[in-house]
Amino acid sequence: MEKKKMFNANYVEVMDSVIKNEGTGFTREISRMIPNRTPNSVTATLASMNKAGYLVKEKGVFEDKMLTKYTVTDAGRDAFNEAVAVKVVPEVEAPEAE
């Protein structure tokens, strides 16, 4: 049985930024949305969330460079909404369903 990675405060903060960016974004875009975190920290969190199946990654062009772009999966959105519902980070509100 596959062990499901629990959403923590870092996941919630990064996932909230990705969702606010229309559910997708490059590492640099997401890093700029979270000023209190280093770009390396955001990159590590995105990679961990990808490994857990909450995000998928693909290559895309950003500012004339090929960079990694992350997109929220249904499992990621569900886990985020569940984490917000149980108040992992109380100040983050669940986004409205699209």
Steps between C-alpha positions, in 0.01 A plus 500: 500500500634842403567733790327834450711805587323731744447864415702726729514879533764527223284299261197715577691824446648387167181333375300813585737703280478250213119495516486882509716494186220319311615156616830505317830683514873500455726472802612862463140627489405306810815611686419863430152452649646381833741771617575344838645180345824451310477384136685178595245427772209552258672282239551221753137518611376492138720197426373321810139575409565368149642178642192465722271539196353837599660678203616393155798659332588572141747719316388834361637834385520777759687825430675340197622200702383140528391456861288260702131580519280344769126436474264399781347151478152410622662312789700813586193722498308249716787469749534879515128547566512229767805660666331840504181346639689350796687829547859396425549872438197693629559820301473327160149463365398228256448636148157476349438209266543584133 
